[in-house]
Amino acid sequence: MNPDLVGRSNFTFIQTHGHFQPYDSPMKEKPPNSALSTVLRSARLEMGGNREESKDRNVSLMQKLKAHYQKKSSSDTNSKYLFRILFQFQAITQLYMTLTYLVPHVFSNCDPMSQYYLKVLVCYVFAMGQANWLCSICYSNRLPDLNDRPDTIPREWMTNYSETNGQDKLALDSNGLEWRFCTECQRYKPPRSHHCLACKTCILRRDHHCFLIGTCVGHYNQRYFIVFCFLGVITGLAGFYMTLSYLRSMSEAYTWLDYIFPWSLFKFVIGRVSWQFLLLTFHAEMLAVFGTMSVIYSIGQFTLVSMGMTLYEVAKQVDVKISSSRGENLRMVFGDYWAFNFLFPGQILFKQRHDGIHFNNITINGHKVSIE
């Protein structure tokens, strides 16, 4: 073949067994020896299997559980609706049972007017809990689109960036804080913002993902989540006490085994217990769990907010140092006059002044923020 024709041809030629052949045409190769091919294929599969087994042996149990959790949380989107339906069923039926049975029984020695005000207080706590629960869900912490807000974009993005281990791109803003590149969202994220596998987006000042409300707790809904947990403490402790007191008044007709919800459900199916008793046993167990979780989260969340930290930063041991006062940290989350948030949804009057993007009086990974 003329070499000049090869250069002028529209095809790309490769040399195989001493012959030139077009790249886009099928090549006819001599079929390999079947026995030898089988032996080689078996050897490759065995070596690959050994490598996979060796790799699995080197992975710890915690790493396997973490990988399973991440895979499940990234694909499971229906569990939040189950928790929300269960919570609403618990809240509405608990309100009905409290107003109809618990208050008249526990406060039977009080006059009707006192019982009326107690029922009003129960309705107020129920309304506050529902409002803060809804606000925790509706207020989005997703990283907004910053392309139309050039004042929030670091000027050094195009010039002052580096790569860590050839993977993590980062840029320093005018305050000296790192804006890291999220490979999932394909965008830069502000400091203290992190990607959530369950929400599938970056969350502003992410604290944690709460499966009870089905969303992440972050900058814009943390105030409602904390108040919701605080009301959960009141509801859990008071509700459990009144429910247990009412159930004990019915002890002549039932045994201790009937107070366990799965067994009480069976007794209800066969007609041995009333639906009120069945519902109260369910409430008692739910209130015990919900009240305990509310105590843990309300104390932990309020402590972290007063310190200016997040649960994610504590769990991941992020090098964050806060120099602002406790009052400033509380106002960053709750707004001005933060104590009023526990009386009514404070967002109506006391809005947050912080945007969750710029931070003052803070040092992250050795980068100090200038006070503006």
C-alpha positions in Angstrom: 0.0 0.0 0.0 1.2 3.5 -0.8 2.0 5.4 2.3 0.8 8.6 0.7 -2.6 7.1 0.3 -2.8 6.4 4.0 -2.3 10.0 4.9 -4.9 11.2 2.4 -7.5 8.6 3.3 -10.7 9.5 5.3 -10.2 6.5 7.6 -7.8 5.9 10.5 -5.7 2.9 9.8 -4.2 0.5 12.3 -1.7 -2.2 11.7 -2.7 -5.8 12.6 -0.7 -8.9 11.7 1.2 -6.9 9.0 -2.0 -5.6 7.3 -3.6 -2.1 7.4 -7.3 -2.0 8.2 -9.9 0.8 8.6 -10.7 1.7 12.3 -14.4 1.7 11.7 -14.6 -1.6 9.9 -14.8 -4.9 11.8 -11.5 -6.8 12.0 -11.4 -10.5 11.4 -9.2 -12.1 13.9 -8.2 -15.7 14.2 -10.3 -17.3 16.9 -8.2 -18.2 19.9 -7.7 -21.6 21.2 -10.9 -22.4 23.2 -9.2 -24.5 25.9 -6.5 -21.9 26.5 -9.1 -19.1 26.5 -11.1 -21.0 29.1 -8.1 -21.4 31.4 -7.1 -17.8 31.1 -10.7 -16.6 31.8 -10.9 -18.8 34.9 -7.6 -17.5 36.1 -8.7 -13.8 35.7 -12.0 -14.4 37.4 -10.2 -16.2 40.3 -7.7 -13.4 40.7 -10.5 -10.8 40.6 -12.5 -12.7 43.2 -9.5 -12.9 45.4 -8.9 -9.2 45.1 -12.6 -8.5 46.0 -12.5 -10.9 49.0 -9.2 -9.3 50.2 -10.8 -5.8 49.8 -13.9 -6.9 51.7 -11.7 -8.3 54.5 -9.8 -5.0 54.8 -13.0 -3.0 55.2 -14.2 -2.6 58.8 -17.7 -3.3 60.0 -18.3 0.4 60.7 -17.2 1.3 57.2 -19.6 -1.3 55.8 -22.5 0.0 57.9 -21.7 3.6 56.8 -21.6 2.6 53.1 -25.0 0.8 53.6 -26.5 3.8 55.3 -25.3 6.2 52.6 -26.6 3.9 49.9 -30.0 3.6 51.6 -30.4 7.3 52.5 -29.6 8.3 49.0 -32.2 6.1 47.4 -34.9 5.9 50.1 -37.3 8.9 49.7 -40.5 7.4 51.1 -39.6 6.8 54.7 -40.1 10.5 55.6 -43.8 10.3 54.6 -44.3 7.3 56.9 -42.8 9.2 59.8 -44.9 12.3 59.0 -48.1 10.3 58.8 -47.3 8.5 62.1 -46.5 11.8 63.8 -49.7 13.4 62.7 -51.8 10.4 63.8 -50.1 10.5 67.2 -50.6 14.3 67.6 -54.2 14.4 66.6 -55.4 11.4 68.5 -53.3 12.5 71.5 -55.1 15.8 71.5 -58.5 14.2 71.3 -57.8 11.7 74.2 -56.3 14.5 76.3 -59.2 16.8 76.0 -61.8 14.0 76.3 -60.4 11.7 78.9 -57.1 12.7 80.4 -57.7 16.2 81.7 -61.1 15.4 83.2 -59.7 12.4 85.0 -56.3 13.8 86.2 -57.8 17.2 87.2 -61.1 15.9 88.4 -60.8 17.8 91.7 -60.6 21.1 89.8 -63.6 23.2 88.9 -64.9 23.2 85.3 -63.4 26.6 84.6 -59.9 25.5 85.6 -60.3 22.4 83.4 -61.4 24.7 80.6 -58.2 26.8 80.8 -56.1 23.6 81.0 -57.7 22.4 77.8 -57.0 25.8 76.2 -53.3 25.4 77.3 -53.3 21.9 75.7 -54.6 23.3 72.4 -52.0 26.1 72.5 -49.2 23.6 72.9 -50.6 21.5 70.2 -50.9 24.5 67.8 -47.3 25.6 68.6 -46.0 22.1 68.0 -47.8 21.9 64.7 -46.6 25.3 63.6 -42.9 24.7 64.4 -43.1 21.2 62.9 -44.5 22.6 59.7 -41.9 25.5 59.7 -39.1 22.9 60.2 -40.3 21.2 57.0 -41.2 24.2 54.9 -38.2 26.5 55.5 -35.6 25.3 53.0 -31.9 25.2 53.8 -30.9 24.4 50.2 -27.9 26.3 48.9 -29.5 29.1 46.7 -28.3 29.9 43.2 -25.6 32.5 43.7 -25.1 33.3 40.0 -27.5 36.3 40.2 -25.9 37.5 43.4 -22.3 38.5 42.5 -21.8 40.1 46.0 -21.9 36.6 47.5 -19.5 35.0 45.1 -15.8 35.0 46.1 -13.8 37.2 43.8 -10.9 34.8 44.0 -12.8 31.9 42.4 -11.1 32.5 39.0 -7.6 33.2 40.3 -7.1 31.9 43.8 -8.0 28.2 43.9 -6.1 25.0 44.5 -6.5 21.3 44.5 -6.1 18.9 47.4 -5.0 15.4 46.5 -6.0 16.2 42.9 -9.7 16.0 43.8 -11.0 18.6 46.2 -11.1 22.1 44.5 -11.3 25.0 47.0 -11.2 28.7 46.9 -10.7 31.4 49.5 -13.2 34.2 49.8 -12.4 37.8 50.9 -12.7 36.7 54.5 -10.2 33.9 54.1 -12.7 31.0 54.4 -12.7 28.0 52.1 -15.4 27.5 49.5 -15.1 23.8 48.5 -16.4 22.3 45.3 -19.3 19.8 45.6 -18.9 17.1 43.1 -22.5 16.0 43.5 -24.1 19.5 42.9 -21.3 20.6 40.6 -20.9 24.0 42.3 -19.0 25.7 45.0 -20.5 25.7 48.5 -20.0 28.3 51.3 -18.1 27.4 54.5 -20.1 25.3 57.0 -22.3 24.0 54.2 -22.3 20.3 53.4 -24.0 17.9 51.0 -26.8 15.7 52.3 -27.2 12.3 50.6 -30.8 12.0 51.7 -31.8 15.6 50.5 -29.5 15.3 47.5 -28.3 18.9 47.8 -26.0 21.1 49.8 -27.4 22.5 53.0 -26.5 25.9 54.5 -24.8 25.5 57.9 -25.9 21.8 58.0 -26.5 20.4 61.5 -27.9 17.0 60.8 -30.6 15.1 58.8 -33.7 14.4 60.9 -35.8 11.5 59.7 -38.7 12.5 62.0 -39.4 15.7 59.9 -37.9 14.2 56.8 -35.4 16.9 56.0 -32.2 18.5 57.1 -31.8 20.8 60.1 -29.8 23.8 59.0 -29.6 27.5 59.0 -33.1 28.5 58.3 -35.1 25.9 60.2 -33.0 25.1 63.2 -34.9 27.6 65.4 -38.1 25.8 64.7 -36.6 22.4 65.3 -35.3 23.4 68.7 -38.7 24.9 69.8 -40.4 21.7 68.4 -38.1 19.6 70.6 -38.7 21.8 73.6 -42.5 21.4 73.2 -41.8 17.7 72.7 -40.3 17.6 76.2 -43.4 19.2 77.7 -45.8 17.0 75.7 -43.8 13.8 76.3 -43.4 14.2 80.1 -46.9 15.6 80.9 -48.7 13.4 78.3 -47.0 10.3 79.5 -47.8 11.1 83.2 -51.5 11.7 82.4 -51.8 8.7 80.1 -50.2 6.4 82.7 -52.4 7.8 85.4 -55.5 7.1 83.4 -54.4 3.6 82.5 -53.7 2.8 86.1 -57.3 3.7 87.0 -58.4 0.9 84.7 -56.0 -1.7 86.2 -58.8 -3.9 87.7 -59.9 -5.0 84.3 -56.5 -5.6 82.6 -53.2 -7.4 83.3 -49.8 -5.9 83.0 -49.2 -7.7 79.7 -52.1 -5.8 78.2 -50.2 -2.5 78.5 -47.7 -3.6 75.8 -49.1 -2.2 72.5 -48.7 -5.3 70.2 -50.4 -7.5 72.8 -53.1 -4.9 73.4 -53.7 -4.7 69.6 -54.3 -8.5 69.6 -56.6 -8.2 72.6 -58.5 -5.5 70.8 -58.9 -7.7 67.7 -60.4 -10.5 69.7 -62.7 -8.0 71.6 -61.1 -8.2 75.0 -60.1 -4.5 75.4 -61.7 -1.2 74.3 -60.4 1.0 71.5 -59.7 3.7 74.1 -57.4 1.4 76.0 -55.6 0.3 72.8 -55.0 3.9 71.8 -53.8 5.0 75.2 -51.2 2.1 75.3 -50.0 3.2 71.9 -49.8 6.8 73.1 -47.9 5.8 76.2 -45.1 4.0 74.3 -44.9 6.7 71.7 -44.7 9.5 74.3 -42.0 7.6 76.2 -39.8 7.4 73.0 -40.7 10.9 71.7 -40.2 12.5 75.1 -36.8 10.9 75.6 -35.6 11.9 72.2 -36.9 15.5 72.7 -35.0 15.8 76.0 -31.7 14.7 74.3 -32.1 16.9 71.2 -33.4 20.0 72.9 -30.6 20.1 75.4 -28.0 19.2 72.8 -29.2 21.6 70.2 -29.5 24.5 72.5 -26.1 23.9 73.9 -24.5 23.7 70.5 -26.3 26.9 69.3 -25.1 28.8 72.3 -21.6 27.7 71.5 -22.0 28.6 67.8 -21.3 25.0 66.7 -23.3 22.5 64.7 -23.7 18.8 65.3 -22.0 18.0 62.0 -18.9 19.9 63.0 -18.8 18.2 66.4 -19.3 14.7 64.9 -16.7 15.2 62.1 -14.3 17.1 64.5 -14.1 20.1 62.2 -11.6 22.7 63.4 -14.0 25.5 64.1 -13.3 28.2 66.7 -16.0 30.7 67.6 -15.1 34.0 69.2 -18.5 35.6 69.3 -20.6 35.7 72.5 -23.4 33.3 73.4 -26.0 36.0 72.9 -24.7 36.7 69.3 -24.7 32.9 68.6 -28.3 32.6 69.8 -29.4 35.7 67.7 -27.8 34.2 64.6 -30.2 31.2 64.8 -33.3 32.7 66.6 -33.1 36.3 65.6 -33.5 39.2 68.0 -35.3 38.5 71.3 -34.7 34.8 70.9 -36.7 33.8 74.0 -40.0 34.8 72.3 -39.6 32.0 69.8 -40.7 29.6 72.6 -43.9 31.5 73.0 -44.9 31.9 69.3 -43.2 31.5 65.9 -40.7 34.3 66.1 -40.0 34.5 62.4 -43.1 36.7 62.0 -41.5 39.6 64.0 -37.8 38.7 64.6 -36.3 37.6 61.3 -32.8 36.2 61.0 -30.2 38.8 60.0 -27.6 36.1 59.1 -27.6 34.6 55.6 -25.8 31.4 56.4 -23.1 32.2 53.8 -20.8 34.9 55.4 -19.4 34.4 58.9 -17.7 36.8 61.3 -15.6 36.1 64.4 -14.9 32.5 63.3 -11.9 30.5 62.4 -12.2 27.3 60.3 -9.2 25.0 59.6 -6.8 27.8 60.5 -8.4 30.4 58.2 -9.4 33.5 60.2 -12.3 35.6 59.2 -11.9 39.3 59.2 -14.4 41.4 61.1 -16.3 43.6 58.7 
